[in-house]
């Protein structure tokens, strides 16, 4: 906890959430920032202690593996902050517990061919133009965004409660923000409460709304945090769960299970249920086409992983990466630029792999 809080003094947003002992946070805030090299050495000693069996009587093997992986991620972040030259793929593997690899562009080309067959054709208009026009035509009118979110959230909450249970007293507050590199964000405050922010920098699309609500709230991040606060922190006193840190495998699993969440509670094709909520509000949602497009374009989720590797490991200029996203992810210029702003943000530069690698790992774990 101290190591994470001290690293958080150097990187805005590094401590995603903290509801542990308040005296630790107060001390970390009051003391002068520790040099990153010192923190890297502290993390190295923590890993060595775990490997040597220090505290084995109090912490079982499963917890020790988890804490070690977290400490290794923190050590890597501290080394980067201290100016060490760490290869990008090595950084991702040490921080997030998975090593991404380039997915051949041929797989994206095959997805494009499938999309060309399922998207409504309009007299020889190129696929990218048709795809962008169709997607952007699903922008949710601003005045209907909050009612749509609340309708979906109420349904997803009930389904999550019925399938898995939710702690008494949990609560989500929905808020709206701008000038952020992400599309949605869960600010977990402890006490079973979350503020979930939706970014309004770009129009929010009805095509992504069901996934967004499930990912951030039910059964995604909010559900994970509240269940762990009750089951692991309050009941078992596992205080390591009271801090959520960027640059650790904790993020890989959190994003993987949050991305898996919508199909866990609504099935592999959630579109019919989403349509039940959006159509009465007058929000456009082509459920049948949306389902066909989602099936055909699933491989395109890896375009952003490739883009991050090209940017940081291949030293591509940002303009080339934007063009790559426009071509293969079929993004309009403004959304490609927003994606690159996430990939170049100091806090989030390696984070995009948590979504692709995390979903792959979680989907394999539940095995359907």
Residue pairs with C-beta under 8 A, 6 or more apart in sequence:
1 18
1 20
1 21
1 24
1 239
1 240
1 242
1 243
2 24
2 27
2 28
3 39
3 42
3 43
3 46
3 71
3 74
4 14
4 15
4 18
4 74
4 243
4 245
5 15
5 18
5 24
5 25
5 28
5 243
6 28
6 33
6 34
6 39
7 14
7 15
7 36
7 39
7 74
7 77
7 78
7 81
7 245
8 14
8 15
8 28
8 245
9 28
9 29
9 33
9 34
10 33
10 36
10 81
11 77
11 81
11 246
11 346
11 347
12 347
13 246
13 347
13 348
14 77
14 245
14 246
14 247
14 347
15 243
15 244
15 245
15 246
16 188
16 244
16 245
16 246
16 251
17 187
17 188
17 189
17 190
17 225
17 243
17 244
18 25
18 190
18 242
18 243
18 244
19 188
19 189
19 190
19 191
19 229
19 242
20 239
20 242
20 243
21 239
21 242
34 42
35 82
36 78
36 79
36 81
36 82
36 83
37 78
37 82
39 74
39 78
39 81
40 75
40 78
40 79
40 82
40 84
43 71
43 72
43 74
43 75
43 78
44 75
46 67
46 71
47 68
47 71
47 72
47 75
49 55
50 64
50 67
50 68
50 71
51 68
56 64
59 67
63 238
63 240
66 240
66 249
67 240
69 97
69 248
69 249
70 240
70 245
70 248
70 249
70 250
72 94
73 94
73 95
73 96
73 97
73 245
73 247
73 248
73 249
74 245
74 247
74 248
75 94
76 86
76 91
76 94
76 95
76 247
77 95
77 246
77 247
79 86
80 86
80 91
86 94
87 313
88 309
88 312
88 313
88 350
89 99
89 100
89 309
89 313
91 350
92 98
92 99
92 100
92 350
92 353
93 99
95 247
95 248
95 249
95 350
96 247
96 248
96 249
96 251
96 252
96 350
96 353
96 354
96 357
97 249
97 252
98 249
98 252
98 353
98 357
98 358
98 361
100 305
100 308
100 309
100 353
100 356
100 357
102 306
102 309
103 299
103 302
103 305
103 306
105 306
105 328
107 299
107 302
108 299
108 300
108 302
108 303
108 328
110 299
111 296
111 297
111 298
111 299
111 300
112 127
112 330
114 295
114 296
114 297
115 127
115 131
115 293
115 296
115 297
115 330
116 127
117 296
118 289
118 292
118 293
118 296
119 127
119 130
119 131
119 134
119 289
119 293
120 130
120 134
120 289
121 130
122 130
125 133
127 330
128 326
128 327
128 330
131 330
132 330
132 331
132 332
134 286
134 289
134 293
135 205
135 207
136 203
136 205
136 332
137 284
138 205
138 206
138 207
138 284
138 285
138 286
139 203
139 204
139 205
139 206
140 148
140 203
140 204
140 205
140 206
140 209
140 283
141 282
141 283
142 200
144 281
144 282
144 283
145 176
145 198
145 204
146 174
146 176
147 281
148 206
148 209
148 277
148 278
148 281
148 283
149 174
149 198
149 209
149 213
150 174
151 277
151 281
152 209
152 210
152 213
152 274
152 277
153 172
153 174
153 213
153 217
153 218
155 273
155 277
156 213
156 214
156 217
156 218
156 219
156 262
156 265
156 266
157 166
157 217
157 218
159 218
159 219
159 265
159 266
160 166
160 218
160 219
160 223
160 265
163 219
163 264
163 265
164 219
164 223
164 227
166 218
166 223
166 226
166 227
167 192
167 226
167 227
167 229
167 230
169 192
170 192
170 193
170 222
170 226
171 192
171 193
171 194
172 193
172 194
172 195
172 196
172 217
172 218
172 222
173 193
173 194
173 195
173 196
174 195
174 196
174 198
175 195
175 196
175 197
175 198
176 197
176 198
176 199
176 200
177 185
177 197
177 198
177 199
177 200
178 199
178 200
178 201
179 201
180 197
180 199
180 201
181 338
181 341
181 342
181 345
181 348
182 199
182 342
182 348
183 198
183 199
183 202
183 204
183 208
183 212
184 196
184 197
184 198
184 199
184 212
184 215
184 216
185 196
185 197
185 199
185 216
186 194
186 195
186 196
186 197
186 216
186 217
186 220
186 221
186 222
186 225
187 194
187 195
187 196
187 197
188 194
188 221
188 222
188 225
188 244
189 195
190 229
190 242
191 229
192 226
192 229
192 230
194 216
194 217
194 221
194 222
194 225
194 226
196 216
196 217
196 222
198 204
198 212
201 338
202 334
202 335
202 338
204 212
206 274
206 278
206 283
206 284
206 285
207 285
207 290
207 293
209 274
209 278
210 262
210 266
210 270
210 271
210 273
210 274
210 277
211 259
211 262
211 270
214 220
214 258
214 261
214 262
214 265
214 266
214 270
215 221
215 258
215 259
215 261
215 262
216 222
216 258
217 223
218 261
218 265
219 261
219 264
219 265
220 257
220 258
220 259
220 261
221 254
221 258
223 261
224 254
224 257
224 258
225 244
228 241
229 241
229 242
232 238
232 241
233 239
233 241
233 242
244 250
244 251
244 254
245 251
246 347
246 348
246 351
247 350
251 351
251 354
251 358
252 353
252 354
252 357
252 358
252 361
253 358
253 361
253 362
254 354
254 358
255 354
255 355
255 358
255 359
256 354
256 355
256 357
256 358
256 359
256 360
256 361
256 362
256 363
257 358
257 362
259 355
259 358
259 359
259 362
260 359
260 362
260 363
260 366
262 270
263 270
264 366
266 273
266 274
269 291
269 294
269 295
271 285
271 287
271 288
271 290
271 291
271 294
272 287
274 285
274 287
275 285
275 287
278 284
278 285
279 285
300 328
300 329
300 330
301 355
301 356
301 359
302 356
303 324
303 325
303 328
303 329
304 325
304 329
304 339
304 343
304 352
304 355
304 356
305 352
305 353
305 356
305 357
306 324
306 328
307 321
307 324
307 325
307 329
307 339
307 340
307 343
307 352
308 343
308 349
308 350
308 352
308 353
310 316
310 320
310 321
310 324
311 318
311 321
311 340
311 343
311 344
312 343
312 349
312 350
316 324
318 340
318 344
321 340
321 343
322 333
322 336
322 337
322 340
323 336
325 331
325 336
325 339
325 340
326 332
326 333
326 336
329 336
329 339
331 339
342 348
342 351
342 352
343 349
343 352
